[in-house]
């Protein structure tokens, strides 16, 4: 096989080179492999390349043996080296991608925008500091054609995805295992960190486009997450993660989910931990027809800022949660400068802003909603009717927000909101509900027990609607000076 060019590099001529015994390219050598050369170690034979490896995006490895790339051989590999082809499904590239990932190097995925690599099994990333990176000029296209499986399963630290178009097999049936990129630590004591997903297009998965579980200090930035079932980005037990400048669109509950099933844009949720320090900023979330555009349940010190939500059944929710009989609350979160607009859902919508602990004894604490705008919300069922809807909170502030074109009620305090401040808000126009039920009031305190809460300095622009309504025991609710009228 050995021949050399004028630089002294090893440059084998075109042909298939069957390697029948272990072989090592030393660190002092350069191995330059051109198109038409195939290095094929036999079964149980190892080809180790410690010297510098130079090759383009074409197949250079074959056989049943093992390829080991030394630390200094190359920092990047092409899946084409093992036979991957972006040929719209004629070639199953799963094995080639798996072998490329097993090297521990960064994968450079070329392809073209209209020709995809077919994969049929989950691709596991288990080595720290790996990446799956497309070209700078376009996204490389990978399609997972098999049902009931994730495309990528990440179990390592500092793994990055960039400039990848990733498409699943279907987007009509909910299936808990169909996830685009699934990043998963081991448990609450063993998180993974440094996951970065940037400038990717992910669609058509039966559960979530992206799911993180036991992940921290990570980022999801400037992606297009769309046309999938259940969730765009969903995080369970995740801390200090930034989800920003994404577009999340057309996330549906699935044809096999009943009326109680939901779909979500961006969610931070907890179970056996209390997540904290997450942020979602400058995202655009469109057409989430069943439940929330943005939610934490629970997550403390989370910030939702400068997001735009269009045609989401409900807008932004800061919720508590009881897991295995243990209550968890969302505390000290900030919801600021968000815009939530109902353009085409009619009156069949819910709240734009919501917050509630799991029960009266375990309220959310210290959450702030400031300088947000909603248009066309209110009117959910079972007594929940405010464009802003709150229960089981303490020390919450809802200040300087604008609620336009509300159905039935602007702000509803549905019990046990203790020492909260409702001030500086503008509520403009209250109309009938979807079923024709009459408006209740601009601000409605129902159920009672809103002790120490102050409603003061709000501007209520109304026609033939009461400014306030109170039902239930609320002797300690304080209603101050509010501007009323048109």
C-alpha positions in Angstrom: 0.0 0.0 0.0 2.8 2.4 0.8 3.7 5.0 -1.7 4.5 8.7 -1.2 4.2 12.0 -3.0 6.6 14.9 -3.1 5.6 15.9 0.5 6.4 12.5 1.9 2.8 11.7 2.7 1.6 8.1 2.3 -0.7 8.2 -0.8 -2.1 4.8 -1.7 -3.2 4.4 -5.3 -6.9 3.7 -6.1 -8.0 0.2 -5.0 -9.3 -1.9 -2.1 -6.7 -2.7 0.5 -7.6 -5.8 2.5 -5.8 -5.6 5.9 -5.5 -9.0 7.5 -3.5 -8.1 10.6 -3.3 -5.2 13.0 -1.7 -2.1 11.4 -0.6 1.2 12.8 0.2 4.5 11.0 2.7 6.2 13.2 2.4 9.8 14.5 5.3 10.9 12.3 3.4 9.9 9.1 0.8 11.6 7.0 -1.9 9.4 5.4 -3.5 11.0 2.4 -6.5 9.0 1.1 -8.0 10.0 -2.2 -11.4 9.0 -3.7 -11.3 5.4 -5.0 -9.1 4.1 -2.1 -10.7 1.8 0.4 -8.9 0.6 3.5 -10.6 -2.6 4.6 -9.4 -4.3 7.8 -10.8 -7.9 8.2 -12.9 -8.9 11.2 -11.1 -8.7 14.5 -8.4 -6.6 12.9 -7.6 -3.1 14.1 -6.3 -0.3 11.8 -4.9 2.5 14.1 -4.1 5.8 12.5 -1.9 8.0 14.8 -0.5 10.1 12.1 -2.3 12.9 10.3 -5.2 11.7 8.2 -6.2 13.7 5.1 -9.3 12.8 3.1 -12.4 14.4 1.6 -16.1 13.5 2.1 -15.9 10.1 0.3 -15.7 6.5 1.5 -12.2 5.5 2.6 -13.0 2.7 5.1 -14.6 -0.7 4.6 -14.3 -4.3 5.9 -15.5 -5.7 9.2 -12.5 -4.6 11.4 -12.0 -1.7 13.7 -10.8 1.8 12.8 -9.1 3.7 15.6 -8.2 7.3 15.0 -5.5 8.7 17.4 -5.7 12.0 19.2 -3.5 13.8 16.6 -4.9 12.1 13.4 -7.8 14.4 12.8 -10.2 16.5 14.9 -13.1 16.0 12.4 -14.5 13.1 10.5 -17.0 12.7 7.7 -19.7 9.9 7.9 -19.0 9.4 4.2 -15.6 7.8 5.2 -17.7 4.8 6.3 -20.1 4.9 3.4 -22.8 7.3 4.3 -24.6 8.9 1.3 -27.1 11.7 1.1 -29.1 9.9 -1.7 -32.7 10.4 -0.4 -33.0 7.0 1.2 -31.4 4.6 -1.2 -28.6 4.0 1.3 -29.1 3.3 5.0 -26.4 5.5 6.6 -27.1 4.5 10.2 -24.0 2.3 10.4 -21.7 4.8 8.9 -22.9 7.6 11.3 -22.5 5.2 14.2 -19.0 4.3 13.3 -18.1 8.0 12.8 -19.5 8.8 16.2 -17.6 6.0 17.8 -14.3 7.8 16.9 -15.1 10.5 19.4 -14.4 13.2 16.8 -16.6 16.0 15.5 -18.8 14.9 12.6 -18.8 17.1 9.6 -22.0 16.4 7.6 -22.1 17.8 4.1 -25.0 16.6 1.9 -27.3 19.1 0.3 -30.5 20.8 1.3 -32.7 18.6 -0.9 -30.9 15.2 -0.5 -31.1 13.4 2.8 -29.1 10.8 4.7 -31.4 8.0 5.9 -31.1 6.6 9.4 -33.1 3.8 10.9 -31.8 3.5 14.4 -31.0 6.0 17.2 -27.6 7.5 16.9 -26.0 7.6 20.4 -23.5 10.3 21.3 -21.6 9.1 24.3 -18.2 10.9 24.1 -17.6 14.3 25.5 -16.8 17.3 23.2 -18.3 15.8 20.0 -20.3 17.8 17.5 -22.6 17.1 14.5 -22.0 20.0 12.2 -23.4 20.9 8.8 -21.9 23.3 6.2 -21.9 27.0 6.6 -23.7 27.5 3.3 -26.7 25.2 4.0 -28.1 22.7 6.4 -27.2 19.0 6.0 -30.4 16.9 5.8 -30.8 13.8 8.0 -34.1 11.8 8.1 -35.0 9.3 10.7 -37.4 7.0 8.8 -38.2 4.5 11.6 -41.0 5.0 14.1 -40.8 4.8 17.9 -37.2 5.9 18.2 -35.2 9.1 18.7 -32.9 10.3 16.0 -30.0 11.3 18.3 -29.6 10.2 21.9 -27.0 12.3 23.7 -25.3 10.9 26.9 -22.2 13.1 27.1 -21.0 16.6 27.9 -20.2 19.5 25.6 -22.0 18.1 22.5 -23.0 20.5 19.8 -25.4 20.3 16.8 -25.2 23.1 14.2 -26.7 23.6 10.8 -28.5 20.3 10.6 -32.0 19.7 9.1 -33.4 16.7 11.1 -36.7 15.2 10.1 -38.7 12.4 11.7 -41.0 9.7 10.2 -44.4 11.3 11.1 -46.2 14.1 12.9 -49.8 12.8 13.4 -49.5 10.2 16.2 -48.2 10.8 19.6 -45.4 8.3 20.5 -43.3 8.7 23.7 -40.1 7.5 22.0 -40.1 9.6 18.9 -37.8 12.5 19.7 -35.5 14.5 17.4 -32.6 15.2 19.8 -32.8 13.6 23.2 -30.1 14.7 25.6 -30.2 12.8 28.9 -28.1 12.7 32.0 -28.2 9.7 34.4 -30.2 11.1 37.4 -30.6 14.1 39.7 -27.1 13.6 40.9 -25.4 13.1 37.5 -26.3 15.8 35.0 -24.7 16.3 31.7 -23.9 19.9 30.6 -22.8 22.0 27.7 -25.3 20.7 25.1 -25.6 23.2 22.3 -28.2 23.1 19.5 -27.9 26.0 17.1 -29.2 26.9 13.7 -31.0 23.6 13.1 -34.4 22.8 11.5 -36.1 19.9 13.4 -39.6 18.6 12.4 -42.0 15.7 12.2 -41.4 13.8 15.4 -44.1 12.0 17.4 -43.2 13.4 20.8 -40.8 16.3 20.9 -38.4 18.1 18.6 -35.9 18.4 21.4 -36.0 16.9 24.9 -33.5 17.5 27.7 -33.5 15.5 30.9 -31.1 16.0 33.7 -29.2 18.6 31.7 -27.6 21.9 32.8 -25.6 24.9 31.5 -26.8 24.3 27.9 -28.3 26.3 25.0 -30.8 26.0 22.3 -30.5 29.0 20.0 -31.8 30.2 16.6 -33.5 26.9 15.6 -36.7 26.2 13.7 -38.7 23.6 15.6 -42.0 22.8 13.9 -44.7 20.4 12.7 -44.3 17.8 15.5 -46.4 16.3 18.2 -46.6 17.3 21.8 -43.6 19.7 22.3 -41.2 21.9 20.5 -38.6 22.1 23.3 -39.3 20.2 26.5 -36.9 20.1 29.5 -37.3 17.9 32.5 -35.2 18.6 35.6 -33.0 21.0 33.7 -31.0 24.0 35.1 -29.3 27.1 33.8 -30.2 26.5 30.2 -30.8 29.2 27.6 -33.5 28.8 24.9 -33.4 31.9 22.7 -34.2 33.2 19.3 -36.0 30.1 18.1 -39.1 29.8 16.1 -41.5 27.1 17.4 -44.5 26.4 15.1 -47.4 24.0 14.6 -47.1 21.7 17.6 -50.1 19.5 17.8 -51.4 17.0 20.5 -51.6 14.0 18.1 -54.6 12.3 16.6 -54.5 9.5 19.2 -54.7 11.9 22.1 -58.1 12.7 23.6 -59.6 16.0 24.4 -57.5 16.3 27.6 -54.1 16.0 25.8 -52.0 19.0 25.2 -49.2 20.4 23.1 -46.6 22.9 24.2 -44.1 25.3 22.6 -41.3 25.6 25.2 -41.5 24.0 28.6 -39.2 23.7 31.7 -40.7 21.0 34.0 -39.5 19.2 37.1 -40.3 15.9 38.8 -37.8 14.7 41.4 -35.9 18.0 41.3 -36.6 21.7 41.5 -35.2 23.2 38.3 -33.8 26.7 38.4 -32.0 29.4 36.4 -33.5 28.7 33.0 -34.3 31.4 30.4 -36.4 31.7 27.2 -35.9 35.0 25.3 -36.7 36.4 21.9 -38.5 33.3 20.7 -41.4 33.3 18.3 -44.0 30.6 19.1 -46.9 30.1 16.6 -49.9 27.8 16.5 -49.9 25.8 19.7 -53.7 25.1 19.6 -53.8 22.9 22.8 -52.3 24.5 25.9 -49.2 26.6 26.6 -46.8 28.5 24.4 -44.3 28.9 27.3 -44.5 27.1 30.7 -42.4 26.1 33.7 -43.8 23.5 36.0 -42.0 24.0 38.3 -38.9 26.0 37.8 -37.5 28.8 39.9 -35.5 31.9 38.9 -36.6 31.3 35.4 -37.0 34.2 33.0 -39.3 34.5 30.0 -38.5 37.8 28.2 -39.2 39.4 24.8 -41.0 36.5 23.4 -43.8 36.7 20.8 -46.6 34.1 21.0 -49.2 33.9 18.3 -52.3 31.7 18.3 -51.4 29.7 21.3 -54.4 28.2 23.3 -52.8 29.6 26.5 -49.8 31.9 26.7 -47.3 31.8 29.6 -47.8 29.7 32.7 -45.8 29.6 35.8 -47.1 26.5 37.6 -46.4 24.3 40.6 -46.6 20.6 40.6 -47.0 17.6 42.9 -44.8 14.6 42.1 -45.2 11.4 44.1 -47.1 13.3 46.8 -44.3 15.9 47.2 -45.4 19.5 46.2 -43.0 21.6 44.2 -43.4 25.3 43.5 -42.2 27.9 40.9 -40.6 30.9 42.7 -38.9 34.2 41.8 -39.5 33.9 38.0 -39.7 36.9 35.7 -42.1 37.3 32.8 -41.3 40.6 31.1 -41.8 42.3 27.7 -43.7 39.4 26.1 -46.4 39.8 23.5 -49.2 37.3 23.2 -51.7 37.6 20.4 -54.8 35.5 19.4 -55.2 36.1 15.6 -57.2 33.1 14.4 -58.4 31.0 17.4 -61.5 33.0 17.9 -62.9 33.0 21.5 -61.9 29.4 22.1 -58.8 30.3 24.1 -57.5 30.4 27.7 -55.4 32.7 29.7 -52.5 34.7 28.3 -50.7 34.8 31.7 -51.1 32.3 34.5 -49.5 31.3 37.8 -50.5 28.8 40.4 -48.9 26.6 43.1 -50.0 23.0 43.6 -52.4 23.8 46.5 -53.2 26.6 49.0 -50.6 25.4 51.5 -47.8 25.4 48.9 -48.2 28.7 46.8 -45.8 29.9 44.2 -43.7 32.8 45.7 -42.3 36.0 44.3 -43.0 35.7 40.6 -43.2 39.0 38.6 -45.2 39.7 35.4 -44.1 43.1 34.0 -44.7 45.1 30.8 -46.3 42.3 28.8 -49.1 42.7 26.3 -51.9 40.3 25.4 -54.7 40.6 22.8 -57.8 38.4 22.6 -57.6 36.1 25.7 -59.7 34.8 28.6 -62.7 32.5 28.6 -61.3 29.1 29.6 -63.8 26.6 31.2 -64.4 25.4 34.7 -64.5 28.8 36.2 -61.2 29.9 34.8 -61.9 33.0 32.7 -59.3 35.7 33.1 -56.9 36.8 30.4 -54.6 36.8 33.4 -55.4 34.0 35.8 -53.8 33.4 39.2 -54.4 31.1 42.2 -52.2 29.8 45.0 -49.6 32.6 44.9 -47.9 34.9 47.4 -45.8 38.0 46.9 -46.6 38.0 43.2 -46.5 41.2 41.1 -48.6 41.8 38.0 -47.5 45.3 37.0 -47.6 47.6 34.0 -49.2 45.0 31.7 -51.6 45.7 28.8 -54.6 43.3 28.3 -56.6 44.1 25.1 -59.8 42.6 23.8 -60.4 40.3 26.7 -63.2 37.6 26.9 -65.3 37.7 30.0 -62.6 38.9 32.4 -59.3 40.8 32.3 -57.6 39.6 35.5 -58.9 36.8 37.7 -57.7 36.1 41.2 -59.1 32.6 41.8 -58.3 32.3 45.4 -55.4 32.2 47.8 -53.3 35.0 46.3 -51.6 36.4 49.4 -49.8 39.7 49.6 -49.8 40.2 45.8 -49.6 43.5 43.9 -51.9 44.2 40.8 -50.9 47.7 39.7 -50.3 49.9 36.7 -52.1 47.6 34.3 -54.3 48.6 31.4 -57.4 46.5 30.7 -59.1 47.6 27.5 -62.4 46.0 26.4 -64.2 43.0 27.9 -66.6 41.0 25.6 -68.8 37.9 25.7 -67.4 34.4 25.9 -67.4 31.8 23.2 -70.8 30.4 24.5 -72.3 33.9 24.8 -71.8 34.1 28.6 -71.8 37.7 29.8 -68.7 39.5 30.9 -68.0 39.3 34.6 -65.6 42.2 35.3 -62.3 43.8 34.4 -60.9 42.3 37.6 -62.6 39.4 39.3 -61.7 38.0 42.7 -63.3 34.6 43.0 -63.1 31.8 45.6 -61.7 34.3 48.2 -58.7 34.3 50.5 -56.7 36.9 48.6 -55.4 38.3 51.8 -53.2 41.4 51.7 -53.4 41.7 47.9 -53.6 45.2 46.6 -55.3 46.3 43.3 -54.3 49.9 42.7 -53.4 52.3 40.0 -54.8 50.3 37.1 -56.6 51.8 34.0 -59.8 50.1 33.1 -61.3 51.0 29.8 -64.7 49.5 29.8 -68.2 49.7 28.2 -71.1 48.3 30.2 -68.8 46.1 32.3 -68.2 46.2 36.0 -64.7 47.2 36.9 -64.5 44.8 39.9 -66.4 41.7 41.1 -65.7 39.8 44.3 -67.2 36.4 45.2 -66.2 34.5 48.2 -64.7 35.5 51.5 -62.2 38.3 50.8 -62.3 40.9 53.6 -58.5 41.5 53.4 -58.4 42.3 49.6 -57.5 45.9 49.1 -58.9 47.8 46.1 -57.3 51.2 45.8 -57.6 54.0 43.3 -58.1 52.9 39.7 -59.0 54.9 36.6 -62.3 53.7 35.2 -64.0 54.6 32.0 -63.4 55.2 28.3 
